[in-house]
Amino acid sequence: MPQIHPTLKPSIKREAQILEAATAVFAELGYRRTRVQDIADRAHVGKGTVYRIFPTKEALFFSTVRHSVESLIDAVDRETEGIEDLLEQLKAAIKAYLRFFDAKPDIVELFLQERVEFRDLAKPTYFLYKDTRSQRWLSLIETLLKQGKLRPFSPEIILETLGELLYGAIVIRHITASRVSLESRLEDQLTIVLNGILSKTPV
């Protein structure tokens, strides 16, 4: 049974309980094979309780994906809170991102299912949220550029490249079913991203 914070109000606690159960069931069975009853059973609630909060399976699926992305944002915000050095803040954000998906690999499966099952979406949920958060990180990168801590480059391209590397890392690890943790490779990846692969005098 999912571990839900004990101080939440009963209605909020129940909703969170259902969303945690839905994450596991959708990831395990896939969107099409999942029945609302399967999720209700995993959450230890009645099917009617699920339908009172989420009127359809589709609504439950999208709520589950949104909940997952919001949980990621909260995790990154917690890990970066209070860090004044912007470069260290960026490193902490990357570490928090990878640590989050090490702990919750099922969420990557939801991202892939959303793309497959709902091709008519203008943009997947993950990227909608990413767009809303981009200004914070763009401003941070612009400041680092002004401080001379990054090589002169387009801040938009830096941000886009970092985002693609991180998203690619979680998807590849999921597809290949690798057991190597994302966080364990963090230092090597940061060295390559921040310092490059060329020597000072490339041949």
C-alpha positions in Angstrom: 0.0 0.0 0.0 1.4 3.5 -0.9 2.9 5.5 1.9 0.9 8.7 2.3 1.8 11.5 4.7 -0.3 10.9 7.8 -1.1 14.6 8.4 -3.1 15.1 5.1 -6.8 15.7 5.3 -8.8 12.4 4.7 -10.0 13.6 1.2 -6.6 14.7 0.1 -5.0 11.6 1.6 -7.4 9.4 -0.3 -6.8 11.2 -3.6 -3.0 10.9 -3.1 -3.5 7.2 -2.3 -5.4 6.6 -5.5 -2.9 8.5 -7.6 0.0 6.5 -6.1 -1.8 3.3 -6.8 -2.7 4.4 -10.4 1.0 5.2 -11.1 1.9 1.6 -10.2 -1.0 -0.1 -12.0 -0.8 2.0 -15.2 3.0 1.3 -15.4 2.5 -2.4 -14.8 -0.5 -3.1 -17.0 -0.5 -0.3 -19.5 -3.3 2.2 -20.1 -5.5 0.0 -22.2 -5.3 -3.1 -20.0 -5.8 -1.2 -16.8 -9.3 -1.2 -15.2 -10.4 1.3 -12.7 -11.2 -1.7 -10.4 -7.5 -2.7 -10.6 -6.5 0.8 -9.3 -9.2 0.7 -6.6 -8.0 -2.6 -5.4 -4.4 -1.5 -5.2 -5.4 1.7 -3.3 -7.7 -0.3 -1.0 -10.8 1.8 -1.8 -14.1 1.1 -3.5 -14.4 1.7 -7.3 -17.1 4.2 -6.6 -14.6 6.2 -4.5 -12.3 6.5 -7.4 -15.1 7.6 -9.8 -16.2 10.3 -7.3 -12.8 11.9 -7.6 -11.9 11.0 -11.2 -15.0 10.6 -13.5 -13.2 8.5 -16.2 -10.2 6.3 -16.6 -8.7 8.9 -19.0 -9.2 11.7 -16.4 -7.5 9.5 -13.8 -4.6 8.8 -16.1 -3.9 12.5 -16.9 -4.3 13.3 -13.2 -1.7 10.7 -12.4 0.7 12.1 -15.0 0.2 15.6 -13.7 0.7 14.4 -10.1 3.9 12.7 -11.1 5.4 15.8 -12.8 4.3 18.0 -9.9 6.1 15.6 -7.5 9.2 15.9 -9.6 9.0 19.7 -9.4 8.6 19.6 -5.7 11.6 17.3 -5.3 13.8 19.6 -7.3 12.6 22.7 -5.4 13.3 21.0 -2.1 16.8 20.1 -3.1 17.7 23.5 -4.4 16.1 25.6 -1.7 18.5 27.8 0.1 21.5 27.2 -2.2 22.8 30.7 -3.1 25.6 29.7 -5.4 23.9 29.3 -8.8 26.3 26.7 -10.2 25.8 24.6 -7.1 22.0 25.2 -7.4 22.1 23.9 -11.0 24.1 20.8 -10.0 21.7 20.1 -7.1 18.7 20.4 -9.5 20.3 17.8 -11.8 21.1 15.5 -8.9 17.5 15.8 -7.6 16.1 15.1 -11.0 18.1 11.9 -11.4 17.5 10.8 -7.9 13.7 11.3 -8.3 13.6 8.9 -11.3 15.9 6.4 -9.6 13.2 6.2 -6.9 10.2 6.4 -9.2 11.0 4.6 -12.5 7.3 3.8 -13.1 6.7 7.5 -13.9 8.8 7.2 -17.1 6.5 4.5 -18.3 3.6 6.9 -17.9 5.3 9.5 -20.0 5.8 7.0 -22.8 2.2 5.7 -22.5 0.8 9.2 -22.8 2.7 9.7 -26.0 1.5 6.4 -27.5 -2.1 6.4 -26.3 -2.9 10.1 -26.8 -1.2 11.2 -30.0 -3.6 14.0 -30.6 -2.2 16.0 -27.7 -0.5 19.2 -28.8 2.3 18.6 -26.2 2.8 15.9 -23.6 2.2 16.8 -20.0 5.9 16.6 -19.0 6.8 19.2 -21.6 3.9 21.5 -20.8 5.2 21.7 -17.2 8.8 22.0 -18.5 7.8 25.1 -20.5 6.3 26.7 -17.4 9.5 26.2 -15.5 12.0 27.2 -18.2 12.2 30.9 -17.2 13.6 30.1 -13.8 16.4 28.0 -15.2 17.0 30.3 -18.2 17.5 33.2 -15.8 19.9 31.2 -13.7 21.9 30.3 -16.8 21.9 33.9 -18.1 23.3 35.0 -14.7 26.0 32.3 -14.8 27.0 33.5 -18.3 27.2 37.1 -17.1 29.4 36.0 -14.2 31.7 34.3 -16.6 31.1 30.9 -15.1 29.9 29.4 -18.4 31.4 29.6 -21.9 29.7 32.3 -24.0 26.8 30.5 -25.6 23.1 30.8 -26.2 21.4 30.3 -22.8 18.4 28.8 -24.7 20.5 26.2 -26.3 22.3 25.4 -23.0 19.0 24.9 -21.3 17.5 22.9 -24.2 20.6 20.7 -24.3 20.6 20.0 -20.6 16.9 19.1 -20.8 17.4 16.7 -23.7 20.3 15.0 -21.9 18.4 14.5 -18.7 15.2 13.3 -20.4 17.2 11.1 -22.7 18.9 9.6 -19.7 15.7 8.6 -17.9 14.1 7.2 -21.0 17.1 5.2 -22.2 17.6 3.7 -18.7 13.9 2.8 -18.6 13.8 1.2 -22.1 17.0 -0.8 -21.6 15.9 -1.8 -18.1 19.4 -0.9 -16.8 19.9 -1.5 -13.1 22.6 1.1 -12.9 21.3 4.1 -10.9 21.1 7.4 -12.7 22.6 9.2 -9.7 25.6 7.0 -9.6 26.8 8.3 -12.9 26.1 12.0 -12.0 29.7 13.1 -11.3 31.0 11.8 -14.6 28.1 13.3 -16.5 28.5 16.6 -14.9 32.2 16.6 -15.7 31.5 16.0 -19.4 28.6 18.5 -19.5 30.3 21.3 -17.7 33.9 20.8 -18.9 33.4 19.1 -22.3 35.3 16.2 -23.7 38.1 18.1 -25.6 41.4 18.7 -24.0 42.7 22.3 -23.7 44.8 21.6 -26.8 42.7 19.2 -28.9 44.6 17.3 -31.6 
